[in-house]
């Protein structure tokens, strides 16, 4: 029998079945159950820009906000990076098009060209090819040094290939320049001088000397490519490159402008008269002399004379070099040639090799240049003053001035010789002194000058005490061969006695008319008196 407890449970179940189930209203509030607290998210700081500054050592401190697929550079350097890649990739396409399609002319093909216009067109085309190589090399060099913290092997291999290709193209440019000169000589009878034995001998001697290592370029270095902007100019002065604030700066163009500005500084003495005087004034002050004395009328006259002298000599250097001459044909001034795309540092090196050797085979050029410079100082229009001072059939216009392809045969005044000697006074001081004293200088072997070295030269030798420097001792010596009349009394006898008293420095040969000639085996011999074994003099 069911108890009362079970009866109550059944009644409760029946009531529950009779009532509908109640659902909560949608508008009724629902109590939220608190969950676990969210973990804090660690937000990483943006990575720094993967670009080095212009010194190629300091990393950019700005955050990397641009780049794909993830930011790796700041906005400014990312714009430079995009423009740099675009420019050297376009140059790469031009280089590959030439290497894979259009062939560079060979030496045999160049010798068969008969048209100067066609040869000049080839020269300009190969020059553009070299320029494309330079653009790609410069871009890849900047790309690998600044925009990658580690140099890419692909860039290194490509740069080496381009260096070899540039060397081959430069050889072709040299041959094309020589051939342009030959065709120019055929078209212009006034240039027939180049076929004369005298000019051929001078030029072959210059080419032979150029192929040998020389000390004249010691202390002066030029970069191998356009993009490697050096820290110092060819003249030894720093040149600041103005950089705009544009975020997409053209770095290759900046490198070109830096090179051109350095070339302009190096060739500043030839730009115009004002810059020539400025250069002379700076050289005057660099020697420790009083700058105020340079403003005297005599100093200003000598500065202008030096400018015209160096310009006429530089025109002869350009005229006698095939490649430089070919690049100067359509140029009206030195500035026009230097700022042209054809003129680069390789051309400046070739110019410097000949220009600094003023006391060697170009000595006749120096004398003629001084003769013309003195005439230019007398005329109101100096650049045209040299048009009628020599044989008209031998004159040549180059870089806005007139020169002559044959040496001047007119009688010259003592002023020509005086200024010519002073223009190279390092090696001719003794010659000038002896000439004034009555000694006839027959020949002189000039020493090789150390270019780019001013003042004492430090060495790496360890000093005896701390804080000291061991300096190098450099001796420059020239050998003189001269003659003087042996007269009793006066200067000549005293001069010969001085030579006899220094047998370690001088060798003296005395020829006498009083002794009869000795005849033997058909050879007539004179009596000679010899003093000392070596003929040399210190300068």
HELIX and SHEET records of a PDB file:
HELIX    1   1 UNK A    4  UNK A   18  1                                  15    
HELIX    2   2 UNK A   75  UNK A  100  1                                  26    
HELIX    3   3 UNK A  107  UNK A  111  1                                   5    
HELIX    4   4 UNK A  116  UNK A  146  1                                  31    
HELIX    5   5 UNK A  153  UNK A  187  1                                  35    
HELIX    6   6 UNK A  189  UNK A  195  5                                   7    
HELIX    7   7 UNK A  197  UNK A  211  1                                  15    
HELIX    8   8 UNK A  215  UNK A  217  5                                   3    
HELIX    9   9 UNK A  251  UNK A  266  1                                  16    
HELIX   10  10 UNK A  268  UNK A  270  5                                   3    
HELIX   11  11 UNK A  273  UNK A  286  1                                  14    
HELIX   12  12 UNK A  291  UNK A  295  5                                   5    
HELIX   13  13 UNK A  297  UNK A  320  1                                  24    
HELIX   14  14 UNK A  322  UNK A  328  1                                   7    
HELIX   15  15 UNK A  334  UNK A  338  1                                   5    
HELIX   16  16 UNK A  345  UNK A  355  1                                  11    
HELIX   17  17 UNK A  363  UNK A  376  1                                  14    
HELIX   18  18 UNK A  382  UNK A  388  5                                   7    
HELIX   19  19 UNK A  392  UNK A  394  5                                   3    
HELIX   20  20 UNK A  414  UNK A  423  1                                  10    
HELIX   21  21 UNK A  425  UNK A  436  1                                  12    
HELIX   22  22 UNK A  490  UNK A  500  1                                  11    
SHEET    1   A 2 UNK A 395  UNK A 398  0                                        
SHEET    2   A 2 UNK A 401  UNK A 404 -1                                        
SHEET    1   B 3 UNK A 440  UNK A 445  0                                        
SHEET    2   B 3 UNK A 477  UNK A 483 -1                                        
SHEET    3   B 3 UNK A 537  UNK A 538 -1                                        
SHEET    1   C 2 UNK A 457  UNK A 458  0                                        
SHEET    2   C 2 UNK A 471  UNK A 472 -1                                        
SHEET    1   D 2 UNK A 508  UNK A 511  0                                        
SHEET    2   D 2 UNK A 528  UNK A 531 -1                                        
SHEET    1   E 2 UNK A 518  UNK A 520  0                                        
SHEET    2   E 2 UNK A 523  UNK A 525 -1                                        
END                                                                             
